[in-house]
Amino acid sequence: MKAHFKKYDLQFKRPASTSRGTYKTRTVWYFFLEENGKTGIGECAPLPGLSTETPEEVETLLNEICTNPSYFIENPAAIKNISSVRFAIETALLDLQNGGRQILFPSDFTEGEKGIAINGLIWMGEADFIMQQIHEKIEAGYQCIKLKIGSFDFKKELEILASIREKYDAGQITLRVDANGAFRSEETMEKLHQLAQFGLHSIEQPIAAGQWEKMAEVCKKSPVSVALDEELIGIHIKMEKEKLLDAIQPQFLILKPSLHGGFSGCNEWIEAAEKRSIGWWVTSYLESNIGLNAIAQWTSHKNAQGYQGLGTGSLFVNNIPSPLEIRSEELYMNPKKKFEFPENFFKA
């Protein structure tokens, strides 16, 4: 078995703003496994400032893996703490084992017979820009809208939510918000009570990660269901995952294979969550269509319930064309289409 990788810079169609900052570009690494004339591909997509691994650490580890890929495949604990690389290796291996056709989990989804319900993601910005996005998503058929909040004026964010509810009640449009840990502890409950008047489905990560006691109190008292996201970063030991869930007792988990230990790491979170009657859903992590394809197939394979966060394939100018299609509010694979890889894409 041989392995190599290459770096790829994704360009956003428009700057993507979150409470952590604004992104104009996104660097990923494609990882290739070759054996018996077949090649499997995976995507390594760390995000500086959020992933625990740095780009330098990623490249160092990828170089090491390429000298002896079989060792790292047989000893996954050697990369347990580097989530983005673990995800890349897992997906490349699954692809290789299935013939190098970018089909990792054959199913009704990969046959184009079943879609995945997804939420419409609304990016931060001025009020007019946010309302424009919301209008476009609703016109396109989305019934679940997710808004990024926390870096804008909170009063204006409430006004935006109010304007949505004036036209669409909770039975027509499901609303999720994601604070990315932006609320200060002393203001959190007041803000949550203000948000609750709009019949929200949930809020993701209202306060910054690492405050287990405070987050547990928020989850217990919040009038809006709380979903943990950044809170899960960097926790790779099964016992620690169980400890976190027992301590905080959230209503939901947000699972991102690139960020939370690949498929194997997310499977541990799912097992622990379901034992405690904690809900979960899956979101992509600004991967290109290579990573998004793998995550979507795994999501369908896991029979994930409700709306998933997998509508990010259209964010980039230079994404790799793929069989993934959004129809109304569902993500499908079109079996009549193939990935359109650039010339010499698979060559080292």
C-alpha positions in Angstrom: 0.0 0.0 0.0 1.2 3.5 -0.9 0.1 6.9 0.3 0.5 10.5 -0.7 -1.3 13.8 -0.1 -1.7 17.3 -1.6 -2.7 20.7 -0.4 -5.7 22.5 -1.8 -7.0 26.1 -1.1 -10.7 26.5 -1.2 -12.0 30.0 -2.0 -15.3 31.2 -0.5 -17.8 32.8 -2.8 -18.3 35.4 -0.2 -16.6 35.9 3.2 -18.1 33.5 5.8 -18.5 35.3 9.1 -18.9 33.6 12.5 -18.4 34.8 16.1 -14.8 33.5 15.8 -13.9 35.6 12.8 -14.4 35.8 9.0 -13.0 33.3 6.5 -12.2 34.0 2.9 -10.2 30.9 2.2 -10.0 27.4 3.5 -7.0 25.1 3.3 -7.5 21.3 3.1 -5.3 18.3 2.4 -6.4 15.4 0.2 -5.0 12.1 1.3 -4.6 9.2 -1.2 -4.2 5.5 -0.5 -3.2 3.3 -3.4 -3.3 -0.5 -3.6 -3.8 -3.0 -6.5 -4.4 -0.3 -9.0 -7.1 1.4 -7.0 -7.0 4.7 -5.2 -9.1 5.8 -2.2 -9.3 9.5 -1.3 -10.0 11.3 2.0 -10.0 14.9 3.1 -8.1 16.4 6.0 -9.7 19.8 6.9 -8.5 21.3 10.2 -9.6 24.9 10.9 -7.1 27.1 12.7 -8.4 28.5 15.9 -10.8 25.7 16.4 -9.2 22.4 15.6 -6.7 21.2 18.3 -4.2 20.4 15.6 -2.3 23.1 13.6 -1.7 22.9 9.9 2.0 22.3 10.6 1.2 19.3 12.8 -1.1 18.0 10.1 1.5 18.1 7.4 4.1 16.6 9.7 1.8 13.7 10.5 0.7 13.2 6.9 4.4 13.0 5.8 5.0 10.4 8.5 1.9 8.4 7.6 3.0 8.3 3.9 6.2 6.5 4.8 4.3 3.6 6.3 0.5 3.9 5.8 -0.2 0.2 6.8 1.2 0.9 10.3 -1.2 3.8 11.0 -4.1 1.9 9.6 -3.4 -1.1 11.8 -2.7 1.2 14.8 -5.3 4.0 14.7 -4.5 5.0 18.3 -1.3 6.6 16.9 -3.5 9.3 15.4 -6.4 9.3 17.9 -5.8 12.9 18.9 -5.6 14.4 15.4 -9.2 14.3 14.3 -8.9 15.8 10.8 -6.1 13.3 9.9 -8.1 10.4 11.4 -11.1 11.3 9.3 -9.0 11.5 6.2 -7.5 8.1 6.7 -10.8 6.5 7.6 -12.5 7.8 4.5 -9.6 7.0 2.1 -9.5 3.5 3.4 -13.3 3.0 3.1 -13.1 4.4 -0.4 -10.2 2.1 -1.3 -12.0 -1.0 0.1 -15.0 -0.2 -2.0 -13.1 0.2 -5.3 -12.0 3.8 -5.3 -15.4 5.0 -6.6 -16.1 7.5 -3.8 -18.8 5.1 -2.5 -18.0 4.5 1.2 -21.3 3.3 2.5 -23.4 1.8 -0.3 -27.1 2.5 0.4 -30.3 3.9 -0.9 -28.7 7.3 -0.6 -25.7 6.4 -2.8 -28.2 4.9 -5.3 -30.0 8.3 -5.5 -33.2 6.8 -4.0 -33.1 8.6 -0.6 -32.3 12.1 0.4 -31.1 13.6 3.7 -33.1 16.5 5.2 -30.9 19.5 5.8 -31.2 22.9 7.4 -30.6 26.1 5.6 -27.5 27.8 7.0 -27.7 31.6 7.4 -24.4 33.4 7.7 -23.7 36.5 9.9 -23.7 39.9 8.4 -25.8 43.1 8.1 -29.6 42.7 8.7 -30.4 43.1 5.0 -28.0 40.4 4.1 -29.3 38.0 6.7 -32.9 38.6 5.6 -31.9 38.1 2.0 -30.4 34.7 2.8 -33.5 33.7 4.9 -35.8 34.6 2.0 -33.8 32.7 -0.5 -33.7 29.6 1.8 -37.5 29.6 2.4 -38.2 30.2 -1.3 -36.0 27.2 -2.1 -38.1 25.0 0.2 -36.2 24.8 3.4 -38.3 24.2 6.5 -35.4 24.4 9.0 -33.3 27.5 9.2 -30.1 27.8 11.2 -28.8 31.3 12.1 -25.3 32.2 13.3 -25.7 34.6 16.2 -23.3 36.2 18.7 -21.1 38.7 16.9 -23.9 41.0 15.7 -26.0 43.4 17.8 -28.2 41.1 19.9 -31.2 43.4 19.7 -31.0 43.3 15.9 -30.7 39.5 16.0 -33.9 39.4 18.1 -35.6 41.6 15.6 -34.6 39.3 12.7 -36.0 36.3 14.6 -39.2 38.3 15.3 -39.6 39.1 11.6 -39.4 35.5 10.7 -42.0 34.5 13.3 -44.3 37.2 12.1 -44.6 35.3 8.8 -43.9 31.7 9.8 -44.8 30.0 13.1 -42.9 27.1 14.6 -45.1 24.6 12.8 -44.0 26.1 9.4 -40.3 26.9 10.0 -38.0 25.3 12.5 -35.5 27.7 13.8 -32.0 26.8 15.2 -29.4 29.3 16.4 -25.7 28.8 16.9 -23.8 31.1 19.2 -20.4 29.5 18.9 -19.8 30.1 22.6 -20.2 33.9 22.2 -22.5 34.6 25.3 -20.9 35.8 28.5 -21.9 33.7 31.5 -23.6 36.5 33.4 -25.9 37.3 30.4 -26.6 33.9 29.1 -29.9 33.1 30.9 -31.4 36.5 30.1 -30.6 36.0 26.5 -31.9 32.5 26.4 -35.3 33.7 27.8 -35.4 36.4 25.2 -34.7 33.8 22.5 -37.3 31.4 23.8 -40.2 33.6 22.8 -39.5 32.6 19.2 -40.1 28.9 19.7 -36.6 27.9 18.8 -35.7 24.2 18.3 -32.3 24.6 19.9 -29.2 26.8 20.5 -25.7 25.5 19.8 -22.9 26.2 22.3 -24.3 29.3 24.1 -21.2 29.7 26.3 -17.5 29.0 25.6 -16.4 25.4 26.0 -14.6 24.1 29.0 -17.0 25.4 31.7 -18.7 22.2 32.6 -20.4 23.4 35.7 -21.8 26.5 34.1 -22.8 24.7 31.0 -24.6 22.0 33.1 -26.5 24.8 34.8 -27.4 26.4 31.5 -28.7 23.0 30.1 -30.7 22.4 33.3 -32.4 25.9 33.4 -32.5 27.0 29.7 -35.9 27.4 28.2 -34.3 26.5 24.9 -32.8 23.1 24.3 -29.0 23.2 24.3 -26.7 21.4 21.8 -23.0 20.9 22.5 -20.6 21.5 19.6 -17.2 23.1 20.5 -17.6 21.4 23.9 -16.7 18.0 22.3 -13.4 19.2 20.8 -10.3 17.4 22.0 -12.1 14.7 24.0 -11.0 11.4 22.5 -11.2 8.9 25.3 -14.5 7.1 25.6 -14.6 7.4 29.4 -14.1 11.1 29.2 -16.9 11.4 26.7 -19.2 9.7 29.1 -18.0 11.8 32.0 -18.8 15.0 30.1 -22.3 13.9 29.1 -23.0 12.8 32.7 -21.7 16.2 34.1 -23.5 18.5 31.6 -26.5 16.5 30.5 -27.2 18.4 27.3 -30.3 17.9 25.1 -28.3 17.4 21.9 -24.9 16.8 20.4 -23.6 18.3 17.2 -21.2 15.8 15.5 -18.5 16.7 13.0 -16.3 13.8 11.9 -13.4 16.2 10.9 -13.4 17.7 14.4 -14.5 14.9 16.7 -12.3 12.0 15.9 -13.5 10.8 12.5 -16.3 8.3 12.1 -15.0 6.1 14.9 -14.9 9.0 17.4 -18.4 10.2 16.4 -19.7 6.6 16.8 -18.5 6.6 20.4 -20.3 9.9 21.0 -23.5 8.5 19.5 -23.3 5.3 21.6 -22.8 7.3 24.8 -25.5 9.9 23.9 -28.2 7.3 23.0 -27.6 5.5 26.3 -28.5 8.7 28.0 -31.4 9.7 25.7 -29.5 12.6 24.3 -30.3 13.5 20.7 -27.7 14.3 18.0 -27.3 15.4 14.5 -24.4 15.7 12.0 -22.9 18.8 10.4 -20.1 19.2 7.9 -17.2 21.4 8.8 -16.6 23.5 5.7 -15.0 20.6 3.9 -14.9 20.4 0.1 -17.2 18.0 -1.6 -14.8 15.1 -1.0 -15.3 15.3 2.8 -18.9 16.3 2.5 -19.6 13.3 0.3 -18.1 10.9 2.9 -20.0 12.6 5.8 -23.3 12.5 4.0 -23.0 8.8 3.2 -22.1 8.0 6.8 -25.0 10.2 8.1 -27.4 8.2 5.9 -25.8 4.9 7.0 -26.3 6.0 10.7 -30.0 6.7 9.9 -29.7 10.2 11.5 -33.0 11.7 12.4 -34.2 15.2 11.8 -32.4 18.0 10.0 -28.7 17.7 9.4 -26.2 20.4 8.7 -24.9 19.3 5.3 -25.7 22.1 3.0 -22.2 23.6 2.7 -21.1 22.3 -0.7 -22.1 25.5 -2.6 -19.9 27.8 -0.5 -16.8 27.6 -2.5 -15.8 29.0 -5.9 -13.4 26.1 -6.7 -15.1 23.2 -5.1 -14.7 19.8 -6.8 -17.9 19.1 -8.8 -19.6 16.0 -7.4 -22.8 14.0 -7.6 -24.2 15.8 -4.6 -27.3 17.8 -5.2 -29.7 19.8 -3.1 -33.3 19.4 -4.0 -35.6 21.6 -2.0 -34.5 20.9 1.6 -32.8 17.5 0.9 -29.3 16.4 -0.1 -29.2 13.7 -2.7 -26.5 11.8 -4.6 -27.2 11.7 -8.4 -25.8 8.3 -9.5 -25.7 9.6 -13.1 -23.0 12.1 -12.1 -19.4 11.5 -11.2 -16.8 13.6 -9.4 -15.0 15.9 -11.9 -11.5 15.8 -10.6 -8.8 18.1 -12.1 -6.3 16.7 -14.5 -3.6 14.6 -12.7 -5.5 15.1 -9.4 -4.6 11.6 -8.2 -0.9 11.7 -9.1 1.6 12.3 -6.4 
